[in-house]
Amino acid sequence: MSNQNIRIIQDDIIEKFSMLDGDMEMMIGYLMELGQKLPEMPDELKTEENIVKGCQSKVWLTAVEDDGKIYFQADSNTAITKGLVSLLVSILNGQKVDDILEADLYFIHKINMNRFIGTQRSNGFMSMIKQFKMYAIAFKTKLENEA
């Protein structure tokens, strides 16, 4: 059922980006605005071990599991990258472990993200997605071991 939520959130993102008519400047501005709305990450969580490997900018990501759902906290030292990670947080935060693992993040192609973030950031974005899924795998293993 929760996969439905992931689809609804992505469709909402696609709709908001489509209203910008492919205007690069407006899309990047909107992305940066989304980053500003990301809840503040406490400095004590901005550690070396929470850095997402493979990103040119610094991106921190942590997660906690509660009742089979994962809650993420993220931040970045650059505005655009913070906007990118905020999109993933908005889609995957509070979702069930299996739904995160099975999530098809189709919004990336629908909003033509690669066109306005460039190759380096696209690679970093893929690293972020991988890290979200790694947390889901770790919590899934932990939950199965506790069962």
C-alpha positions as CSV (number, residue, x, y, z in Angstrom):
1,M,0.0,0.0,0.0
2,S,2.8,2.3,0.9
3,N,4.2,2.0,-2.7
4,Q,1.1,3.9,-3.6
5,N,2.4,6.7,-1.4
6,I,5.7,6.7,-3.1
7,R,4.0,7.1,-6.5
8,I,1.7,9.9,-5.2
9,I,4.6,11.9,-3.9
10,Q,6.6,11.4,-7.1
11,D,3.6,12.4,-9.2
12,D,3.3,15.6,-7.1
13,I,7.0,16.4,-7.7
14,I,6.6,15.8,-11.4
15,E,3.5,18.1,-11.5
16,K,5.3,20.9,-9.7
17,F,8.4,20.6,-11.9
18,S,6.2,20.5,-15.1
19,M,4.7,23.8,-14.2
20,L,8.2,25.4,-14.7
21,D,8.0,24.4,-18.4
22,G,11.6,23.2,-18.5
23,D,13.0,26.6,-17.6
24,M,16.4,25.6,-16.3
25,E,16.9,28.6,-14.0
26,M,13.4,28.2,-12.5
27,M,14.0,24.5,-12.0
28,I,17.3,25.0,-10.2
29,G,15.7,27.8,-8.1
30,Y,12.9,25.5,-7.1
31,L,15.3,22.7,-6.3
32,M,17.3,25.1,-4.0
33,E,14.0,26.3,-2.4
34,L,13.2,22.6,-1.6
35,G,16.6,22.2,0.0
36,Q,15.9,25.2,2.3
37,K,12.7,23.4,3.6
38,L,14.7,20.3,4.6
39,P,14.5,20.0,8.4
40,E,17.7,21.1,10.1
41,M,20.2,18.2,10.7
42,P,22.0,18.4,14.0
43,D,25.7,19.1,13.7
44,E,26.6,16.0,15.7
45,L,25.1,13.8,12.9
46,K,27.3,15.5,10.3
47,T,30.1,13.0,10.8
48,E,32.5,11.3,8.4
49,E,30.6,8.0,8.7
50,N,27.3,9.7,7.6
51,I,28.8,11.2,4.4
52,V,27.4,9.7,1.2
53,K,30.4,8.4,-0.8
54,G,30.5,9.3,-4.5
55,C,29.1,12.9,-4.2
56,Q,31.2,15.9,-5.2
57,S,29.5,18.0,-2.5
58,K,29.3,16.9,1.1
59,V,26.0,15.0,1.7
60,W,25.2,13.6,5.1
61,L,22.5,11.0,5.5
62,T,21.3,9.1,8.6
63,A,18.3,6.9,9.2
64,V,16.4,5.3,12.1
65,E,13.9,2.6,11.9
66,D,10.7,2.6,13.9
67,D,8.0,0.0,13.6
68,G,9.2,-1.2,10.2
69,K,9.4,2.3,8.7
70,I,12.6,4.3,8.0
71,Y,13.0,7.9,8.9
72,F,15.8,9.8,7.3
73,Q,17.7,13.0,8.1
74,A,19.9,14.6,5.5
75,D,21.9,17.7,4.7
76,S,24.4,19.0,2.2
77,N,26.9,21.9,2.1
78,T,25.6,23.1,-1.3
79,A,22.1,24.4,-2.1
80,I,21.4,22.4,-5.2
81,T,22.6,19.1,-3.7
82,K,20.6,19.8,-0.6
83,G,17.6,20.3,-2.9
84,L,18.3,16.9,-4.5
85,V,18.6,15.0,-1.3
86,S,15.4,16.8,0.0
87,L,13.5,15.2,-2.9
88,L,14.6,11.8,-1.9
89,V,13.8,12.4,1.8
90,S,10.3,13.7,0.8
91,I,9.7,10.5,-1.2
92,L,11.3,7.8,1.0
93,N,10.9,9.2,4.6
94,G,8.6,7.2,6.8
95,Q,8.1,4.5,4.2
96,K,8.3,0.7,4.9
97,V,11.6,-1.0,4.4
98,D,10.4,-3.2,1.5
99,D,8.7,-0.2,-0.2
100,I,12.0,1.7,-0.1
101,L,13.9,-1.3,-1.6
102,E,11.3,-1.7,-4.3
103,A,10.8,2.0,-5.1
104,D,11.0,2.9,-8.7
105,L,12.2,6.5,-8.7
106,Y,10.7,7.4,-12.1
107,F,10.4,11.1,-11.3
108,I,14.1,11.5,-12.1
109,H,13.4,10.9,-15.8
110,K,10.0,12.5,-15.9
111,I,11.3,15.9,-14.8
112,N,14.4,15.5,-17.0
113,M,16.6,15.9,-14.1
114,N,19.8,14.9,-15.8
115,R,19.4,17.7,-18.2
116,F,19.6,20.4,-15.5
117,I,21.9,18.9,-12.9
118,G,24.8,17.6,-15.1
119,T,26.7,14.4,-15.1
120,Q,28.7,14.9,-11.9
121,R,25.6,15.6,-9.9
122,S,23.7,12.8,-11.6
123,N,26.4,10.4,-10.4
124,G,26.3,11.8,-6.9
125,F,22.5,11.6,-7.0
126,M,22.7,7.9,-7.8
127,S,25.1,7.5,-4.9
128,M,22.5,9.1,-2.6
129,I,19.8,6.7,-3.8
130,K,22.1,3.8,-3.3
131,Q,22.7,5.0,0.3
132,F,19.0,5.3,1.0
133,K,18.6,1.7,-0.2
134,M,21.6,0.5,1.8
135,Y,19.9,1.8,5.0
136,A,16.8,-0.1,4.0
137,I,18.8,-3.3,3.4
138,A,20.5,-2.9,6.8
139,F,17.2,-2.4,8.6
140,K,15.6,-5.2,6.8
141,T,18.4,-7.6,7.9
142,K,18.1,-6.3,11.5
143,L,14.3,-6.7,11.5
144,E,14.6,-10.3,10.1
145,N,17.2,-11.2,12.7
146,E,14.9,-9.9,15.5
147,A,11.9,-11.8,14.2
